Amino acid sequence: MSTVTTLIKAEEIVNQGIFKGAPIGSRFDANLISPNIAQAELRFLKTAVSPKTSGFINSAFYDDLIAEKNVNPCNYNIDLGAIVQAFPTNAAYETLWTQWLFPFLSKASVYESLDNIIIQVGSRGAFINGGGMGENIGISGLKHLKDSFMESLVGYKPFIVNFLCENKTVYPLWDDTGFCSECDDSSTSSGRTAGFVFKNKK
């Protein structure tokens, strides 16, 4: 049985973030992200019973990804040590991970953590975390940052879904219900028109 409980690990986000996943500093404390990863995957990745969920990976596929994933944190930066693949025995999953899920989940996890990073709660109540060597961006900066992250996540998701649609036979556990029919339809949430052409009767 796999000891992995979430697809992405906090160490992976921090170590890879400045290169690939999310725009965070190289000395970022992974403990600030780790409590929010499961919530990020529930909110942005996993589908629920309701069809209105924002996720796109069904339970069977998600569970198989968990089972196949390396229990050791992945690493794709030789400067940080030996290369460690997330899915060393499954090339298809490794491609999905490195090209799509890794950067997507990195940003989703940081997004879910931003409130608690900037606004921390102590025994005397909530306070804005000190800026250290820099100036804290405050509440207005937090809102701007979260809006930017959300725009990126919303914009990135259709590309992942499209990749899965184009490779349905490679990922047979993925439930494409409600997704690939939209890939083939010229009317999508991206704002394109349905593409109908009306001819005048002669």
CORLINNOR-V166563 format. One record per residue. PHI is phi in degrees with one decimal (none if undefined). D_CENTER is the distance of its C-alpha to the mean C-alpha in Angstrom with 2 decimals. Layout:
# CORLINNOR-V166563
<<PHI,D_CENTER> <PHI,D_CENTER>>
This chain:
# CORLINNOR-V166563
<<none,24.40> <-72.4,21.09> <-94.2,20.59> <-77.6,16.79> <-111.1,15.53> <-132.1,11.73> <-66.3,9.89> <-106.5,8.88> <-108.5,11.79> <-59.3,12.58> <-62.6,14.94> <-67.9,12.57> <-65.4,10.55> <-70.9,14.04> <-65.5,15.86> <-96.6,13.61> <-56.0,12.30> <-74.5,15.51> <-105.0,15.46> <-143.8,12.09> <-81.5,8.88> <-142.9,9.76> <-79.0,13.32> <-127.2,14.86> <-68.9,18.29> <-69.4,19.36> <-104.5,21.17> <-65.6,18.44> <-79.7,19.03> <-61.5,16.38> <-65.4,18.05> <-76.2,16.79> <-100.6,13.15> <-52.4,13.95> <-69.3,15.25> <-108.5,12.16> <-66.6,9.57> <-59.8,11.10> <-64.7,11.11> <-62.9,7.44> <-69.9,7.12> <-65.6,10.29> <-78.4,9.55> <-107.1,6.53> <-112.4,6.72> <-81.7,10.39> <-80.8,13.32> <-115.7,16.26> <-64.3,19.96> <-72.5,19.91> <-71.1,19.10> <-87.9,17.87> <-61.9,14.60> <-86.3,11.55> <-76.6,9.90> <-144.3,10.91> <-111.8,11.26> <-73.7,14.68> <-59.7,16.03> <-62.6,18.14> <-68.8,15.55> <-60.7,13.11> <-62.5,16.25> <-71.6,17.31> <-59.8,14.19> <-60.4,14.82> <-64.9,18.49> <-85.6,18.18> <-71.0,15.92> <-58.7,18.03> <-71.4,18.87> <-86.4,19.18> <-57.8,16.38> <-73.6,15.65> <-150.2,17.11> <-119.5,17.49> <-115.1,19.59> <-61.0,23.24> <-67.9,24.23> <-98.3,22.50> <131.8,24.27> <-62.8,24.37> <-67.6,21.62> <-127.7,19.82> <-78.7,17.80> <-72.1,15.11> <-130.2,16.98> <-65.6,20.47> <-108.8,22.21> <-141.0,20.01> <-63.7,19.72> <-66.2,17.89> <-67.5,15.05> <-63.5,15.13> <-64.3,14.87> <-59.1,11.89> <-68.5,10.19> <-68.5,11.58> <-85.2,11.39> <-130.0,8.15> <-70.2,5.73> <-60.9,6.60> <-66.0,6.14> <-64.2,2.92> <-71.2,2.25> <-61.1,5.45> <-67.7,5.66> <-62.5,4.52> <-69.0,6.87> <-67.5,9.29> <-55.8,9.47> <-65.9,10.53> <-95.0,12.85> <-57.5,14.54> <-57.9,17.31> <-77.4,18.42> <-76.3,18.34> <-85.9,20.57> <-111.6,22.52> <-108.4,23.66> <-112.0,25.97> <-120.5,29.13> <-65.3,32.37> <-105.2,33.73> <114.7,30.87> <-88.7,27.88> <-149.1,28.06> <-79.7,26.23> <-60.2,25.34> <-63.6,27.77> <-82.3,26.88> <63.7,28.61> <-79.6,29.44> <-118.2,27.68> <-99.3,27.90> <-63.0,25.48> <-77.6,23.98> <73.9,24.92> <-67.6,23.86> <-65.8,24.08> <-67.6,21.99> <-61.0,19.33> <-61.1,19.31> <-61.1,19.13> <-65.4,16.22> <-66.9,14.19> <-61.0,15.33> <-65.1,14.27> <-62.3,10.66> <-64.0,10.68> <-59.9,12.52> <-65.7,10.13> <-64.8,7.19> <-64.1,10.09> <-71.9,11.56> <-82.1,8.93> <-55.6,8.42> <-60.0,12.15> <-70.3,12.20> <-67.8,10.06> <-61.1,12.35> <-62.8,15.26> <-60.8,14.74> <-65.7,14.84> <-62.4,17.80> <-73.3,19.59> <-127.3,19.26> <-57.6,19.98> <-71.4,22.75> <-79.2,20.68> <-122.0,18.30> <-65.3,21.00> <-79.9,19.23> <-74.6,16.73> <-88.6,18.25> <-90.3,18.32> <-56.8,20.38> <82.8,19.83> <-114.3,17.56> <-72.6,19.73> <-64.4,22.74> <-74.8,20.94> <-63.2,20.12> <-84.4,23.87> <-91.2,24.89> <-74.7,25.63> <-97.8,24.99> <-131.2,21.31> <-73.8,19.42> <-79.0,19.28> <100.4,22.87> <-73.9,24.81> <-78.6,28.14> <-70.9,29.13> <82.4,31.29> <-73.8,34.52> <-118.1,37.74> <-101.0,40.83> <-103.9,44.24> <-71.1,47.35> <-72.7,50.07> <-87.5,53.12>>
